[in-house]
Amino acid sequence: MSQYIEWDALGNIVLWGLIVGAGLPTLFALGVRAVEGPGARDEEGHIPTFRKILGGLCFGIAALAVVGAIAYIAAGGH
Amino acid sequence: MEPVTESLLLVVVVATALAFDFTNGFHDTGNAMATSIATRALKPKQAVLLSASLNLVGAFLSLTVAATIATGIVDADVVTLGVVLAGLAGGIIWNLVTWLLGLPSSSSHALIGGVVGAVLAAAGSQGVLWDGLISKVLIPALIAPIVAIAVASVGTRLVTRFTQDVEQDDNDRLFRWGQIGSASLVSLAHGTNDAQKSMGIILLALIAAGAVPEDSGVPFWVILSCALAMALGTYLGGWRVIRTLGKGLVELESRQGMAAETSSAAVILLSSHFGYSLSTTHVATGSILGSGVGMKGASVRWSVAGRMFLAWLITVPCAGLVGAAAYGLGAVVGGGVGSFVVFGALIAVSGAIWYLSKREPVGHHNVNDEWKPKADNESILAESVVDHNMKLMRVSKKGKRRKVEGMR
């Protein structure tokens, strides 16, 4: 069986797949929690600045990852 | 062969390659857009338009086209224009049959299957590199969904855990954007990857016919026509496949859709980066299943998934049978005329499948309707007995009446 499966490549795909493919949505979820989670808004409905920054950071990294992926596709790395 | 016949043959092969490209886009719209359509992050028409545009852009984005077909899977020396034509016919017909049944199946596997069948018919079993077929096609078809299910289920579990006490409206509003972004990536990667396959086939045919020199790059009209054929296919949308992926497997909400598409994009790009190509369709389907596995309280319709896995296992042999039959037909009639007969038969069969699809049309208007499996009377009876619920029986009568009306 082993000569039919490239275990090294497969291991890398699973490892990086979990880091990127599961990590980015989690980061995005943390961003959502930062700006809309319980206690995110004060009585007047405003979101405190530090929560906005935290959320922006999470969304920003996710957006950067998308841009990076497009650059990667365009560079023919796939 | 007469020069006129030869150039006509070339035209037939190019037209068939573009037709395959079209079915490829048509069949694979769902991989990127089914989740966004099912969660209503995008309206069905918006989704296919976005996906088609990105496929178009993707086709121009990277042009590392190689004039090869099924490298390492069949003996390159036996691949003639006749084999390519028969292989394309096998791929197209299998794509259309699975579309009719609403089953997502890999377009590249269908093409490889068609070519393998044609090679078997042309050169016998020594023309096929069986080890390559097993290690590059059959085993990855089993591995891809497992990897994708793992990644998407972990992602979904973490996402839902961190957002469980966020208002559902806020979740939907914000995750919608994540969903659109990740689905767009899948579309773009698809356009780049799959349009190149058709470009490669056409380039191969042009070189074989001596229309361009052997070291030629891809002519611009080839890039343009492949990009347009795929974008058109994507825009018309294989609504049957979209419906199965979006509604048939798991009831999706935006958080799951986002986790599933990100997992798809990541696994697809990583697998090509590490040189272990996994099919977009298998990965996308696995990711959607995974988003159901990782969601507490969500049910996954494993019976639908089981039908899909079965379809993936028989994709290569079935497309191979069609490819072999097409090659046989061409060889029996013989010469240039044989190729035209194959082309004619392909059009006739495609037309028949399209006609069959009109019986129960699926389009943007009903793609999101509730998923109701067609249950036969016996199973409804069994269910009503087990649950002591005679209401179920009444549903069955109603269904019967509706069926009778439908038949008139």
Interface residues (C-beta under 8 A of the other chain):
Chain A: Q3 Y4 I5 E6 A9 L10 N12 I13 V14 W16 G17 L18 V20 G21 A22 G23 L24 P25 T26 F28 A29 L30 G31 V32 R33 V35 E36 G37 P38 A62 A63 V66 A69 I70 Y72 I73 A74 A75 G76 G77 H78
Chain B: G58 L61 S62 L63 T64 D131 I134 S135 I139 I143 V147 A150 V151 A152 V154 G155 T156 L158 V159 T160 F162 T163 D165 V166 E167 D170 N171 L174 F175 G178 G181 S182 S184 L185 L188 A189 T192 N193 R255 M258 A259 T262 S263 S264 A265 A266 V267 L269 L270 S271 S272 H273 F274 G275 Y276 L278
